Amino acid sequence: MQFYSTNNKDIKVNIKQAVMQSLAADKGLYMPEYIPQMNIDFIENLSSFDLRDISFTVSKAILGGDIPENDLKEIVYKAINFDAPVVKISDQIYTLELWHGPSLAFKDFGARFMAGLMSYFIQGENKKLTILVATSGDTGGAVADGFYKVPGIEVIILYPSGKVSDLQEKQLTTLDENITALEINGTFDDCQSLVKEAFLDDKLNANYNFSSANSINISRLIPQSFYYFEAYKQIKDLGKEVVISVPSGNFGNLTAGILAKKMGLPIKRFIAATNINHIVPDYLDNGQYTPKSSIATISNAMDVGNPSNFVRLLDLYDHDINAIRKDVSGFWITDDDTRLALKDAYEKYQYICDPHGAIGYKSLSFLSDTEVGIFLGTAHPAKFLDTVEQTLGTKITIPESLAAISDKVKSAHYLEKDFTTFKKFLLER
């Protein structure tokens, strides 16, 4: 399989180049040159496979013979060593819990798969690989865990000061070793801009061997498609049309779901569910894509004003907004309505969402009688402890892995958001 740039389909590279470069030279994002079609027998008999088998089969279809089958299987089985259960909320609403991995967020799928691929690709090389990653919350913790102590790789995580939860911050600032955290006086968009500019700076590239662990990297996108097959497997016997609501920030998650659909997974439609950073819902409504500065909310992982993966979304539909609208609708709510959604799920069904999942839950209020809805539970609610407990008026159980870091002291370098300061830090360290 070759991978082309979204800016120029004539620019093509192999999977190793796509993963290690992250961005194409023309600043485009890499996409597979064709969408492989899954065998209909595989789709119909998903119940015969566990999540690891599904993940391996899907990854093999996308990557073809680029990685020896035994090596790819080892990467997948080591990365995807946890479950993704579909949990019933009501007769018509379900949630796919994607927070059963080590960092308690859906980003574990992409981060661990990426770490496995990159570790495989740098075998025998002497030059250290430096991963630059911007996070609005959960990406940082997942990447820190996935790459922790991986030989030959260091990770530099940029996160917006005061705009991630306390436990999210502890996850990405308390590991040390090969993990460095930079607390940026700005927004997630500022962090993301710094990363992208670093990739294009000649002096930095002369000193560093850069790659990215953000969802701009194709190796993040591929494993996020796995759990859509897993979700469908667990719900297909209900015999209803499946609607999936995706709490969305940088839109890698939704893009991966559409990739799964185009590979043959029979999902009827998707909902792009956001907070007040509703750039893509606005686009679906009026046809105008207007990036804006992100606004801080209680669903902080979705505080993105210029989603990187929007170009992939356009690419999958040949920039045809009417085609996109057939598969995707937009939905957004405020923080106040997010809190009401948290209460509604808890009081009606005794289910505790995180703020992002609550937005997905609320978006499924308008299903038809022929539909069943799944919202993605993207993170454990304990990662947003103050918001959830204050909203619900109850204490929630903190998983042992989070409780173990709650008293740790963060270690982060505080930087202003200008590129000159960031570049100086990188060159002097």
C-alpha positions in Angstrom: 0.0 0.0 0.0 1.2 3.5 -0.9 0.1 6.6 0.9 -0.5 9.9 -0.8 -0.6 13.5 0.4 -4.0 15.1 0.7 -2.5 18.2 -1.1 -1.1 16.2 -4.0 -2.1 12.6 -4.9 1.0 12.3 -7.0 3.2 12.5 -3.9 3.3 8.9 -2.6 5.3 7.1 0.0 5.4 3.7 1.7 4.0 3.1 5.2 7.4 3.5 6.9 7.9 6.9 5.3 4.3 8.0 6.1 4.6 7.0 9.7 8.0 8.4 10.3 7.5 11.7 8.4 3.9 12.2 9.8 3.4 15.2 7.5 4.0 15.2 3.7 6.6 17.6 2.4 3.8 19.8 1.0 2.1 19.9 4.5 -0.6 17.4 3.4 -1.7 14.5 5.5 -1.1 10.9 4.3 -4.0 8.7 3.1 -4.0 5.2 1.7 -4.0 5.2 -2.1 -7.2 3.1 -2.1 -9.7 1.9 0.5 -9.5 -1.9 0.8 -12.8 -3.7 0.9 -13.3 -6.2 3.8 -14.5 -9.7 2.8 -18.3 -9.9 3.3 -17.9 -13.2 5.2 -15.6 -11.3 7.6 -18.3 -8.7 8.2 -21.1 -11.2 8.6 -19.1 -13.4 11.0 -17.5 -10.7 13.2 -18.9 -12.5 16.2 -16.4 -15.3 15.6 -13.5 -12.9 16.2 -12.2 -11.1 19.3 -11.0 -7.5 19.2 -7.3 -8.5 18.6 -8.3 -10.8 15.7 -10.4 -8.0 14.2 -7.7 -5.5 14.6 -5.1 -7.7 12.9 -7.4 -8.5 10.0 -8.3 -4.8 9.4 -4.7 -3.6 9.7 -3.5 -6.4 7.3 -6.0 -5.2 4.8 -4.8 -1.6 4.9 -1.0 -2.4 5.2 -1.0 -5.3 2.7 2.4 -6.9 2.6 4.3 -3.9 3.8 5.1 -5.5 7.1 5.6 -9.3 7.4 2.4 -10.9 8.7 3.9 -12.3 11.9 5.6 -9.0 12.8 2.3 -7.1 12.2 0.4 -9.6 14.3 2.9 -9.2 17.1 2.6 -5.4 17.0 -1.2 -5.5 17.0 -1.6 -8.1 19.7 0.9 -6.3 22.0 -0.8 -2.9 21.4 -4.5 -4.0 21.7 -4.3 -6.0 24.9 -7.5 -4.6 26.4 -11.3 -4.8 25.6 -13.8 -2.3 24.2 -17.2 -3.4 25.5 -20.6 -2.1 24.2 -22.7 -1.2 27.3 -26.5 -0.8 27.1 -27.8 2.5 28.3 -31.4 2.1 27.2 -33.3 0.0 24.6 -32.1 2.3 21.8 -28.9 3.9 23.2 -25.6 2.1 23.9 -22.1 3.2 24.5 -18.8 1.8 23.3 -16.4 2.1 26.2 -13.0 2.9 24.8 -11.3 3.6 28.1 -10.2 0.2 29.3 -6.6 0.7 28.2 -3.7 1.8 30.4 -4.3 5.6 30.2 -8.1 5.2 30.4 -8.8 6.9 27.1 -9.5 5.9 23.5 -6.2 7.3 22.5 -4.5 4.1 23.8 -5.5 2.4 20.6 -3.6 4.8 18.4 -0.7 5.5 20.7 0.2 1.9 21.4 -0.2 0.8 17.8 2.0 3.7 16.7 4.6 3.0 19.3 4.8 -0.6 18.1 5.1 0.4 14.5 7.8 3.1 15.1 9.8 0.8 17.4 9.7 -1.8 14.6 10.8 0.7 11.9 13.8 2.0 13.8 15.3 -1.4 14.6 19.0 -1.3 13.8 19.1 2.5 13.4 21.4 4.6 15.6 19.7 8.0 15.3 17.3 8.9 18.1 13.7 9.5 17.1 12.0 12.5 18.7 8.2 12.5 18.8 6.5 15.9 19.0 2.9 15.8 20.1 0.3 18.4 21.0 -2.5 17.4 23.4 -5.8 18.9 24.4 -6.1 16.2 27.1 -6.0 12.5 26.6 -3.5 12.2 23.7 -0.6 13.2 26.0 -1.3 10.6 28.6 -1.8 7.8 26.0 1.4 8.8 24.1 3.4 9.1 27.3 2.3 5.6 28.4 2.7 4.0 24.9 6.2 5.3 24.3 7.5 5.2 27.9 11.0 3.7 28.0 10.8 2.6 24.4 14.5 2.4 23.2 15.6 5.0 20.7 12.6 7.2 21.0 12.0 10.4 23.1 8.7 12.2 23.4 8.1 15.9 23.8 4.5 16.7 24.7 3.0 20.2 24.4 -0.2 20.9 26.4 -2.2 24.2 27.0 -1.6 25.6 30.5 -4.7 25.4 32.7 -6.8 23.7 30.0 -6.4 20.0 30.8 -7.8 18.3 33.9 -5.6 17.7 36.9 -5.4 14.0 36.4 -4.8 14.3 32.7 -1.9 16.7 33.5 -0.5 14.2 36.0 -0.5 11.4 33.4 1.7 13.4 31.0 4.0 15.2 33.4 5.1 12.6 36.0 6.9 9.9 34.0 10.2 11.6 33.2 12.7 9.1 31.6 12.2 9.7 27.8 9.1 11.8 28.3 9.3 15.7 28.4 6.3 17.9 29.0 6.0 21.5 27.9 3.3 23.6 29.4 2.4 26.2 26.8 0.8 29.5 27.7 -1.9 29.2 25.0 -4.5 26.9 23.5 -4.4 23.5 22.0 -4.4 25.1 18.6 -1.3 27.1 19.6 0.4 23.8 20.7 -0.5 22.1 17.4 0.8 25.1 15.4 4.2 24.9 17.2 4.5 21.2 16.3 3.6 21.7 12.7 6.0 24.7 12.4 8.8 22.6 14.0 8.4 20.0 11.3 9.0 22.6 8.6 12.0 24.3 10.2 15.3 23.5 8.5 17.5 24.2 11.6 15.5 22.0 13.9 15.4 19.2 11.3 19.1 19.3 11.1 19.3 18.6 14.8 16.4 16.3 15.3 14.8 13.3 13.6 11.2 14.3 14.1 7.9 12.5 13.9 4.5 13.2 15.4 2.1 11.2 17.5 -0.9 13.4 16.9 -3.7 12.2 14.7 -2.1 13.8 11.7 0.0 10.6 11.7 -1.6 7.8 9.6 -0.6 5.2 12.2 -3.0 6.9 14.7 -5.8 6.7 12.2 -5.5 3.1 11.2 -6.1 1.5 14.7 -9.0 3.8 15.5 -10.9 2.0 12.7 -10.6 -1.3 14.6 -13.1 -0.6 17.3 -15.9 0.4 14.9 -15.9 -3.2 13.7 -15.8 -4.3 17.3 -18.8 -2.1 18.1 -20.8 -3.3 15.2 -20.0 -6.9 16.1 -21.6 -6.5 19.6 -24.8 -4.8 18.3 -25.5 -6.2 14.9 -27.9 -8.9 16.2 -30.3 -6.3 17.3 -31.3 -6.0 13.6 -31.5 -2.3 13.5 -29.7 0.4 11.5 -26.6 1.6 13.4 -25.9 5.2 14.1 -22.6 6.1 15.8 -22.1 9.4 17.6 -18.5 10.5 17.8 -17.4 13.2 20.3 -15.1 15.1 18.1 -12.1 17.5 18.5 -9.4 17.0 15.9 -11.7 14.6 14.0 -9.3 11.7 13.7 -11.9 9.5 15.4 -14.7 10.3 13.1 -12.4 10.0 10.1 -11.4 6.5 11.2 -15.1 5.6 11.5 -15.8 6.7 8.0 -12.8 4.8 6.8 -14.3 1.7 8.4 -17.6 2.4 6.7 -15.9 2.7 3.3 -14.1 -0.6 4.0 -17.6 -2.2 4.1 -18.8 -1.8 7.6 -22.6 -1.3 7.4 -22.9 1.8 9.6 -26.0 3.9 8.5 -24.6 7.3 9.6 -22.4 9.2 12.0 -23.0 12.2 14.2 -20.1 14.7 14.6 -20.8 15.7 18.2 -18.9 18.8 19.5 -18.9 21.4 22.2 -19.1 25.1 21.4 -16.0 24.7 19.2 -18.5 23.7 16.5 -16.5 24.4 13.3 -17.4 21.2 11.5 -21.1 21.1 12.5 -21.3 24.7 11.1 -19.6 23.5 7.9 -22.2 20.7 7.6 -24.9 23.2 8.2 -23.9 26.1 5.9 -21.1 24.8 3.7 -18.5 27.2 5.1 -15.4 26.0 6.9 -14.3 28.8 9.1 -11.5 27.9 11.6 -11.6 30.0 14.9 -9.6 30.3 18.0 -10.6 27.4 20.3 -12.7 28.1 23.4 -12.0 26.3 26.7 -14.8 24.0 27.9 -15.4 21.2 30.4 -15.0 18.7 27.5 -11.4 20.0 26.9 -10.2 17.2 24.6 -12.6 18.6 22.0 -11.4 22.2 22.3 -10.1 22.5 18.8 -10.8 25.4 16.5 -9.0 24.1 13.4 -9.3 20.3 13.2 -6.3 18.8 11.4 -8.2 15.8 10.1 -10.9 17.9 8.4 -8.7 17.6 5.2 -8.9 13.8 5.5 -12.7 14.0 5.9 -12.9 16.1 2.7 -10.5 13.7 0.9 -12.7 10.7 1.7 -15.6 12.3 -0.1 -13.7 14.1 -2.9 -14.6 17.5 -1.3 -18.3 16.8 -2.0 -20.3 18.3 0.9 -23.5 16.7 -0.2 -21.9 13.3 -0.1 -20.6 14.0 3.4 -24.0 15.1 4.6 -25.5 11.7 3.5 -23.2 10.0 6.1 -22.5 12.7 8.7 -24.7 15.1 10.6 -23.4 17.8 13.1 -24.5 18.3 16.7 -23.2 20.6 19.4 -24.1 21.8 22.9 -22.8 24.2 25.6 -21.2 23.4 28.9 -24.5 23.9 30.7 -26.3 21.4 28.4 -23.3 19.0 28.8 -23.9 19.0 32.5 -27.6 18.4 32.0 -26.7 15.5 29.7 -24.5 14.1 32.4 -27.3 14.3 34.9 -29.8 12.8 32.5 -27.8 9.7 31.8 -27.1 9.2 35.5 -30.6 9.9 36.8 -32.4 7.9 34.1 -30.1 5.0 33.6 -27.5 5.2 36.5 -24.7 5.5 33.9 -21.8 7.9 34.5 -20.4 9.5 31.4 -17.4 11.7 31.1 -18.2 15.2 29.7 -17.3 14.2 26.1 -19.4 11.0 26.2 -22.3 13.1 27.6 -22.3 15.1 24.4 -22.4 12.0 22.4 -25.2 10.6 24.5 -27.3 13.8 24.1 -26.8 13.7 20.3 -28.7 10.4 20.2 -31.9 11.9 21.4 -33.3 12.1 17.9 -33.1 8.5 16.6 -35.8 7.0 14.4 -37.6 3.8 15.4 -35.5 1.8 12.9 -32.2 3.0 14.4 -30.0 2.0 17.4 -27.4 4.5 18.5 -23.9 4.0 20.0 -21.9 6.9 21.4 -18.2 6.6 21.9 -17.2 6.7 25.6 -13.8 8.3 25.0 -12.4 8.5 28.5 -13.1 7.3 32.1 -15.2 9.8 34.0 -12.6 9.9 36.8 -10.3 11.8 34.5 -12.7 14.7 34.9 -13.3 14.1 38.6 -14.3 17.6 39.7 -16.7 18.3 36.9 -18.4 14.9 37.1 -18.7 14.8 40.9 -19.9 18.4 41.2 -22.5 17.9 38.4 -23.9 14.6 39.7 -23.5 15.3 43.4 -21.9 11.9 44.0 -18.5 10.4 44.5 -17.1 8.2 41.8 -14.5 5.5 42.1 -11.1 6.5 40.9 -9.3 3.6 39.1 -6.1 2.5 40.8 -3.9 3.7 38.0 -5.2 7.2 38.4 -5.1 7.2 42.2 -1.5 6.1 42.1 -0.4 9.3 40.3 -2.8 11.8 42.1 -0.1 12.8 44.6 2.8 12.9 42.3 4.5 16.2 41.5 4.3 17.4 37.9 7.5 18.0 36.0 7.0 20.4 33.1 8.7 23.3 31.3 6.6 26.4 31.1 6.9 28.2 27.7 5.2 31.1 25.9 3.4 30.2 22.7 5.7 31.9 20.2 7.7 29.6 17.9 11.0 31.5 18.6 10.8 30.5 22.3 9.9 26.9 21.4 12.7 26.6 18.9 15.2 28.1 21.3 14.2 25.5 24.0 14.6 22.6 21.5 18.0 23.8 20.3 19.4 24.4 23.8 18.3 21.2 25.5 
